[in-house]
Amino acid sequence: MSTLAIPQTSTTTWNIDPTHSVADFKVKHMMIANVRGQFGKVSGVLTLDASDLTKSRVEALIEAGSIETRDAQRDAHLKSADFLHVEKFPTLSFKSTRISLVRDGELAAEGDLTIRGVTRKAQFSVEGPTPPTKDPWGNTRVAVSATTKINRKDFGLTWNTALETGGILVGDEVTINLDVEFIKA
């Protein structure tokens, strides 16, 4: 009598917890200081393969109109056609195409980053995922922190103005940080 071994899957699905997740960014202002902002509305799904993290996948969606930089006038400008053009492009997204192990506790998530309707390859350096943890309400959670740097001009964010003293008002390099908590589906 022969028995076939049924492969056991260790793949689980996790949803981003928007109340415990943040996507923020920083960019140089007047070539001297960093201006920071964040997006308040983040959603997405992690398909986690605990036995082989490189087989995991992640998709994240950010509502562009949820941008907040602590200055209403700047926020309005960033939402305008000069920058994110949120009426025409209401979301930013990332969809992984490859996960690789850098070292224990650190991954590289490569994928398609879409901003303002332009999709480019991006690679996030990822810390985590953390070990699964039960919360007081019976949910199981994991978290990751991820960061990348992009050139905003690659995504059609080209607005700028020259400074009298030389240089430009808004830097081209943008650092994106994600601190994301997931709840097991």
C-alpha positions as CSV (number, residue, x, y, z in Angstrom):
1,M,0.0,0.0,0.0
2,S,1.4,3.4,-0.9
3,T,0.5,6.7,0.6
4,L,1.1,10.0,-1.0
5,A,2.6,12.7,1.2
6,I,0.4,15.7,1.1
7,P,2.5,18.9,1.2
8,Q,1.8,20.9,4.3
9,T,1.5,24.6,3.7
10,S,2.6,27.2,6.2
11,T,1.1,30.1,4.2
12,T,-1.2,32.4,6.0
13,T,-3.0,35.6,5.1
14,W,-2.6,38.8,7.1
15,N,-4.4,42.2,6.6
16,I,-2.8,45.5,7.4
17,D,-4.2,47.0,10.5
18,P,-4.7,50.7,9.4
19,T,-4.9,52.0,13.0
20,H,-1.5,50.6,13.9
21,S,0.3,51.3,10.6
22,V,1.9,54.4,9.0
23,A,3.5,55.3,5.8
24,D,5.7,58.3,6.1
25,F,8.3,60.1,3.9
26,K,11.0,62.8,4.1
27,V,12.4,65.1,1.5
28,K,14.9,68.0,1.5
29,H,13.5,71.5,1.8
30,M,15.6,74.3,0.4
31,M,18.5,71.8,0.3
32,I,19.1,72.2,4.1
33,A,16.4,70.5,6.1
34,N,14.1,67.5,5.9
35,V,10.4,68.0,5.7
36,R,8.4,65.0,6.8
37,G,4.9,63.8,6.1
38,Q,2.7,60.8,6.4
39,F,-0.3,59.1,4.8
40,G,-3.0,58.2,7.3
41,K,-4.9,55.6,5.2
42,V,-2.9,52.4,4.5
43,S,-4.4,49.0,3.6
44,G,-3.1,45.8,2.1
45,V,-2.5,42.1,2.5
46,L,0.6,40.0,3.4
47,T,0.6,36.4,2.2
48,L,3.2,35.0,4.6
49,D,5.0,31.7,4.1
50,A,6.6,31.0,7.5
51,S,8.6,28.0,6.2
52,D,10.2,30.0,3.4
53,L,9.9,33.8,3.7
54,T,11.1,34.2,0.1
55,K,7.8,32.8,-1.1
56,S,5.8,35.4,0.8
57,R,4.0,38.3,-1.0
58,V,2.8,41.7,0.0
59,E,0.5,44.3,-1.5
60,A,-0.1,47.7,0.0
61,L,-2.4,50.6,-1.0
62,I,-2.2,54.2,0.3
63,E,-4.9,56.8,-0.2
64,A,-3.0,59.8,-1.7
65,G,-5.5,62.3,-0.3
66,S,-4.6,61.2,3.3
67,I,-1.3,63.0,3.0
68,E,-0.5,65.2,6.1
69,T,2.6,67.4,6.6
70,R,1.3,69.6,9.5
71,D,0.8,72.5,7.1
72,A,-2.6,72.8,5.3
73,Q,-1.3,75.0,2.5
74,R,1.5,72.5,1.7
75,D,-0.9,69.6,2.0
76,A,-3.2,71.2,-0.5
77,H,-0.2,71.8,-2.9
78,L,1.0,68.2,-2.5
79,K,-2.6,67.0,-3.4
80,S,-2.7,69.2,-6.5
81,A,-1.7,68.4,-10.1
82,D,1.7,69.9,-9.3
83,F,2.5,66.8,-7.2
84,L,0.2,63.8,-6.4
85,H,-2.8,65.0,-8.4
86,V,-5.1,63.0,-6.0
87,E,-8.3,63.6,-8.1
88,K,-6.8,61.7,-11.0
89,F,-4.5,59.3,-9.1
90,P,-6.3,58.6,-5.8
91,T,-3.9,55.8,-4.6
92,L,-0.3,54.9,-4.3
93,S,0.5,51.2,-4.4
94,F,3.2,48.6,-4.0
95,K,3.0,44.9,-5.1
96,S,6.0,42.7,-4.4
97,T,7.4,40.6,-7.2
98,R,10.3,39.0,-5.2
99,I,11.3,38.6,-1.6
100,S,14.8,37.7,-0.7
101,L,16.6,37.0,2.6
102,V,19.4,39.5,3.3
103,R,20.2,38.0,6.8
104,D,18.2,36.8,9.7
105,G,15.5,39.3,10.5
106,E,16.1,41.3,7.3
107,L,14.5,40.9,3.9
108,A,14.5,42.7,0.6
109,A,11.1,43.2,-1.0
110,E,11.3,44.1,-4.6
111,G,8.3,45.0,-6.6
112,D,6.2,47.5,-8.5
113,L,5.7,50.9,-6.8
114,T,3.0,53.1,-8.4
115,I,2.8,56.8,-7.7
116,R,0.8,59.2,-9.8
117,G,-0.1,56.5,-12.2
118,V,3.6,55.7,-12.9
119,T,4.9,52.3,-12.0
120,R,8.6,51.7,-11.4
121,K,10.6,48.9,-9.8
122,A,11.5,49.6,-6.1
123,Q,13.3,47.7,-3.4
124,F,12.4,48.0,0.3
125,S,14.8,47.0,3.0
126,V,12.5,45.1,5.5
127,E,13.0,44.4,9.2
128,G,10.9,41.5,10.3
129,P,8.4,40.0,10.2
130,T,8.2,39.9,14.0
131,P,7.2,36.6,15.6
132,P,3.4,36.2,15.8
133,T,1.9,37.7,18.9
134,K,-1.6,37.4,20.4
135,D,-3.4,40.6,21.3
136,P,-5.8,41.0,24.2
137,W,-8.8,40.4,21.8
138,G,-7.6,37.1,20.5
139,N,-6.1,38.3,17.2
140,T,-2.7,37.2,16.1
141,R,-0.4,40.0,14.8
142,V,3.0,40.4,13.1
143,A,4.8,43.6,12.1
144,V,7.4,44.8,9.7
145,S,9.3,48.0,9.1
146,A,10.4,48.8,5.6
147,T,12.3,51.7,3.9
148,T,13.3,52.7,0.4
149,K,14.6,55.8,-1.4
150,I,13.2,57.0,-4.7
151,N,13.7,59.8,-7.1
152,R,10.4,61.6,-7.2
153,K,11.0,62.7,-10.8
154,D,10.9,59.1,-11.9
155,F,7.2,59.2,-10.9
156,G,6.3,62.4,-12.7
157,L,6.7,64.5,-9.5
158,T,8.7,67.2,-11.3
159,W,7.4,70.5,-9.8
160,N,10.1,72.7,-8.3
161,T,11.3,76.3,-8.1
162,A,14.8,77.8,-8.0
163,L,16.0,79.6,-5.0
164,E,17.5,83.1,-5.2
165,T,20.7,81.8,-3.5
166,G,21.0,78.9,-5.9
167,G,19.6,75.4,-5.6
168,I,16.1,74.2,-5.5
169,L,13.1,74.3,-3.1
170,V,12.3,70.6,-3.1
171,G,14.9,67.8,-3.2
172,D,14.6,65.0,-5.7
173,E,15.3,62.1,-3.3
174,V,12.5,60.9,-1.1
175,T,12.9,58.4,1.7
176,I,9.8,56.3,2.3
177,N,9.3,54.4,5.6
178,L,6.5,52.0,6.4
179,D,5.8,50.7,9.9
180,V,3.0,48.1,9.4
181,E,1.1,45.8,11.7
182,F,-0.8,42.9,10.3
183,I,-3.7,40.9,11.7
184,K,-4.1,37.3,10.8
185,A,-7.1,36.8,8.6
